Amino acid sequence: MALIPTTKSKISNLLSILTATHKTPSLASASYSNGAARKFQVAPFGGSDRSLSSSVAPLESDMVSLTDYEEYRKALYGGITHEALLVDAVGTLALPSQPMAQIGEKYGIQYSETKILNRYRKAYEQPWGRSRLKYVNDGRPFWQYIVSSSTGCSDSQYFEELYNYYTTKKAWHLCDPDAEKVFKTLRNAGVKLAVVSNFDTRLRPVLRALNCDYWFDTVAVSAEVEAEKPNPTIFIKACELLGVKPEDVVHVGDDL
């Protein structure tokens, strides 16, 4: 499986990264910023790490178009280079708005959105529960802890309002307005698509609200699989749902 972490980059740049990774029967990661691939770290899936530096400078000035990508695959391989693409949800496919301070004003919250976000990050990084799974079913216990730690407010009405807000379309936006074109191109090239995300059972409603659920063949969400990335179990489950082998798959996400 090839693994491509992104740094707040556009989905549309994915085509250039895929042409750079080719078909590699290993776990390869490529960090890129502003659409340019910088370095590849190669590690056999489940094995020991080894590094491989690779300059991909041409990508910086000449991004690959949708048509170019299709022609590239046909000319170089006579078919598709990877059988499937796994895509992270939050931070890669979609981003949430940050209304915690705004909604919290009527509940007496005085923290700024910036302070809440900083506290959120610290709380999120803390170990959670005996099972180590943040998202179990609807994820309410975990999110109650996060909201309380981030805002200093444990008011149940505030939590419910915030929790329900994040199931609506207005709470989210796609990271890249060209994402649909990219995924359509990949599907036309025969690539199977799946969302693989550490999230609770609200993920499917969120994808429907964004009107992007039909872009994908399946969804593997940690709350249902009972395994969270980087645990290989969730990736393997996605491969099983798609009917492909891990070595024929690329995963794209903003982190591991």
Order of alpha helices (4+ residues) and beta strands (2+ residues): beta-alpha-beta-beta-beta-alpha-alpha-beta-beta-alpha-alpha-alpha-alpha-beta-alpha-beta-alpha-beta-alpha-alpha-beta
